[in-house]
C-alpha cells in the first residue's frame, strides 16, 4: 500500500489533492487539524493521511456515470469526514471550556470564602460578639450569587448598618421637654449634659435649664454650677425627690430641662431605686443611658439590664476616644435593640460629641477607626 499525506487550507482541497494523485480508490487513513501559530506565521491547515493499494490516475474513459458515482462517494465521504473532525474538535473545545469554567467557578468560590473568612476574623478582632458575626457571615455567604469580592465589604457594611438602631436628639419649642441622663459611675454624664446644653442653647436657640440630683459625688454640683455660670444657663439642685416638682415649676418657661442624675453602680439595687424615684418625681419625658465605650460587652449588657427600671429609650457612648475597639457598641445596640444617639470622644465642650447614623457606626465598628 502506498501512503501519503496531503495538507491544504481546507479539508476539501486536501481531499481533491488526494483523489487527483492516488485516484478514486484511495482511502483516508487519518485526519488532523494543524492549528494556527502566530509565532511562525502559520495559518490553520488540514492534513489527510491517505493510502491506496494500486495507485491510478482517474481516466476520462470512465464515463459520466462513473464520474457521477465517484462524485457522490466523494461528497459523502467528505461530509462524514467533516462531521468527524468538527465533532471531535467541538467535543474537545467544549470539554476544555467546561474545565476552564469549572476552574474559574471553583477559584471564585475559594476567593469569596477567603474574603468572608477574613471579614469574620476582623469582626472578632474588633470584639463583635460571636452570634452577630455568625449572622453576618451567613448573610454574606448567601449573597455569593449576586455580590462579587470587590463589592463584598460594602455589602457587609450595609448589612451591619441595617442591624444597628440609631436615633436623633429631638428638640422642640412647643412644650418643656425634660430629659434625664443615667448611667454608672464615672462614665461622664455631667460633661455630656454640658455639651448637649450648649448645643441646645447656641445651635438650636432653646431656653435651657439644668437640675442636678447628683448630691453624693464630691464636687459634682460645683462642676455643673461653674459650667452654668460660664454658659449663662440657669441651674438648680434637688437633694430629695420631693423638691423636684417645685424646681420643674420654676423652670416652666424653659424649652428644655436637663436632669443630671447621680452615678451609681448597676449592682446597687437601692441606688437604682433612688434614681427611679427622682425621675418619677420629675415626670421626665425622656431618659438616656450613658455608658463607656471602654467597657467590655459583658459589663455593658449588665448595665443595660440593671438600669431598665429607669425606662431609658436610647444610649450615648462616652470615651470613644479611649476605646481600643468598638464591637461593644454594636453588641449592645443589637442585643438590647437600643438606639444609639451620640458618641463622645473627648472632654472639650461642646465639640467632642458626635451625632451618629447606622452607616457611620458600621464603618466605625468594622474599621476600628474614629475620625474627629
Secondary structure, DSSP 8 states (H G I E B T S, - for coil): -EEEEEEESSHHHHHHHHHHHH-TT-EEEEEEEE--BGGGTB--EEEEEEEESS-----GGGHHHHHHHHHHHHHHHHHHHHHHHHHHHHHHHHHHHHHHHHHHHHHHHHHHHHHHHHHHHHHHHTT--HHHHHHHHHHHHTTTTT--GGGHHHHHHHHHHHH--B------SSS-EEEEEE-STTS-HHHHHHHHHHIIIIIS---EEEEE---SSTTHHHHHHHHHHHHT-EEEE-SSHHHHHHHHHHTTT-SEEEEE-----TT-HHHHHHHHHHHHHHT-SEEEEEEETTS-HHHHHHHHHHGGGG---EEEEE-GGG-S--HHHHHHHHHTT-EEEEEE-SS-TTTSEEE--HHHHHHHHHH-----
